[in-house]
Amino acid sequence: MPDINVIVRKNIRKARLAQGLTQEALAFKAKLHRAYIGHVERGERSMGLTNLQKIAMALDVNIKNLFD
């Protein structure tokens, strides 16, 4: 079974890049620290559901799409 953390972080990065957003721009939209986005995308940090929801909302994607 694939690691869910890897799937989510790759989907966050993919969605961010598809929208032409930098990590800093995504962090601003999600009201999170820019370093946090980088840590999440590199797998250096796990995230809670609240921050996952903030990121999904900032990317304007359904949160369940980040798990696919």
N, C-alpha and C positions, 0 to 999 in steps of 0.2 A: 504494500500500500504506500502511495507517495506521501511524503511529509506535507501536511496541510500548511505549515508555515512557509514552505518553499513555494507552494502553489499561490498562496495569497500574496506574498511579496513580489513574485514575478508578475502577477496580474495587476498589482498596483503600479509597478514600473511600466508595464505595457500600456496601461490606460493613461498614465501621466505623459508618456512620450507621444502617444497617439494624439493627445491634445496640445502638444507642443509646450508643456509646462516644465519648468525647472523644478528641482526639489524645493528650492526656496519659494517659488510661486505656489506650489501645492501646499507647503507648510503654512503660508500666509492665508490661503483660502480655508484651510482646515483649522486654523488657529492653533497650530502646533509649532514647536521649535524646528527650524530647518534641519538641524543636526539629527533630530529624531527620525525624520523621513529617510535620511541617508542610512541611519542605523538599521531601520526596519528593512529597507530595500536590500541591504547587504547581509541581512540575517544575523546581525549582531545584537538585535533586541527583539523580543516578542512584544506584541501589543495587546492591550485589553480591548474588549468589545466597544467601549465608548470611543476610543481613538480610531478603531476600525470604522465605526459609523461616521465619525468626523471626516475621515479620508474618503469614504465612499460618497458622502454628500458633497465634498469639495470636488470630486471627480465627476459628479452627477451620474453615478452608476448605482444600480441596485446592489446592495451589499452581497446578495447571494451570487452575483456574477463574479465577485472576487474569489469565490471558492471553486469555480468551474475550471 
